[in-house]
Amino acid sequence: MLTRPRRPTLGSLRADLLTGTVTFLFTDVVGSTRLLQELGPEDYATELAEHRRLLRQAFAAGSGMEVDTQGDAFFVAFPTAQGAVAAAHAGLDALAAGPIRVRIGLHTGTPVVSGEGYVGVDVHRAARVAALGHGGQIVASSATVALLDRVSTVDLGLHRLKDFEG
């Protein structure tokens, strides 16, 4: 007899995830398909592995916790906005000498933690903020910027995020 797997409930939380106010960081490699074609699969795989190594180092230095990775993208949670910004800058600096350019998006909120991971509008908002960026750019939501001390920012104005009202 086949049975449906039991779905995790909010009572069966992933113990490794940060709770409360969390700053999310999403990355995405810009022009990855074009770069793959230019470098060829073997060299691209080497560069991608180095990209992952360097970013993971930067995330760890900022007390980030890798939530997920898919293809060439990262989803990382930080206990502070300052740590996330420091890690984002360190990651871009580390990648500067190589051919891979990433865009990074930051958003701070209070997501729900489930057995599967983070759930909630703040996760989606963070991913949409990341999509606004260009290669070598860090884009942060106003919620994240409001928590930053002594960080120079440039106001990019209001942007409509896909699937978000207003």
ChimeraX attribute file (.defattr): number of C-alpha atoms within 10 A of each C-alpha:
attribute: neighborCount
match mode: 1-to-1
recipient: residues
	/A:1	2
	/A:2	4
	/A:3	5
	/A:4	5
	/A:5	6
	/A:6	6
	/A:7	9
	/A:8	12
	/A:9	11
	/A:10	12
	/A:11	9
	/A:12	12
	/A:13	16
	/A:14	15
	/A:15	11
	/A:16	9
	/A:17	17
	/A:18	19
	/A:19	14
	/A:20	11
	/A:21	14
	/A:22	23
	/A:23	30
	/A:24	31
	/A:25	33
	/A:26	26
	/A:27	24
	/A:28	23
	/A:29	21
	/A:30	17
	/A:31	12
	/A:32	17
	/A:33	10
	/A:34	10
	/A:35	17
	/A:36	16
	/A:37	10
	/A:38	11
	/A:39	14
	/A:40	11
	/A:41	12
	/A:42	10
	/A:43	13
	/A:44	19
	/A:45	13
	/A:46	11
	/A:47	17
	/A:48	19
	/A:49	13
	/A:50	15
	/A:51	23
	/A:52	17
	/A:53	14
	/A:54	17
	/A:55	22
	/A:56	19
	/A:57	16
	/A:58	23
	/A:59	25
	/A:60	15
	/A:61	14
	/A:62	21
	/A:63	17
	/A:64	24
	/A:65	19
	/A:66	17
	/A:67	16
	/A:68	12
	/A:69	13
	/A:70	8
	/A:71	9
	/A:72	15
	/A:73	16
	/A:74	19
	/A:75	20
	/A:76	23
	/A:77	28
	/A:78	25
	/A:79	19
	/A:80	19
	/A:81	27
	/A:82	19
	/A:83	21
	/A:84	29
	/A:85	26
	/A:86	16
	/A:87	24
	/A:88	27
	/A:89	17
	/A:90	19
	/A:91	23
	/A:92	23
	/A:93	14
	/A:94	16
	/A:95	19
	/A:96	13
	/A:97	9
	/A:98	10
	/A:99	12
	/A:100	20
	/A:101	22
	/A:102	26
	/A:103	23
	/A:104	31
	/A:105	28
	/A:106	30
	/A:107	28
	/A:108	28
	/A:109	18
	/A:110	17
	/A:111	20
	/A:112	16
	/A:113	21
	/A:114	17
	/A:115	16
	/A:116	13
	/A:117	15
	/A:118	20
	/A:119	14
	/A:120	12
	/A:121	13
	/A:122	19
	/A:123	24
	/A:124	16
	/A:125	22
	/A:126	25
	/A:127	21
	/A:128	21
	/A:129	24
	/A:130	24
	/A:131	18
	/A:132	17
	/A:133	19
	/A:134	16
	/A:135	15
	/A:136	20
	/A:137	17
	/A:138	23
	/A:139	27
	/A:140	27
	/A:141	18
	/A:142	13
	/A:143	14
	/A:144	21
	/A:145	20
	/A:146	11
	/A:147	13
	/A:148	15
	/A:149	9
	/A:150	6
	/A:151	10
	/A:152	7
	/A:153	11
	/A:154	6
	/A:155	9
	/A:156	8
	/A:157	5
	/A:158	9
	/A:159	10
	/A:160	11
	/A:161	16
	/A:162	11
	/A:163	9
	/A:164	10
	/A:165	6
	/A:166	7
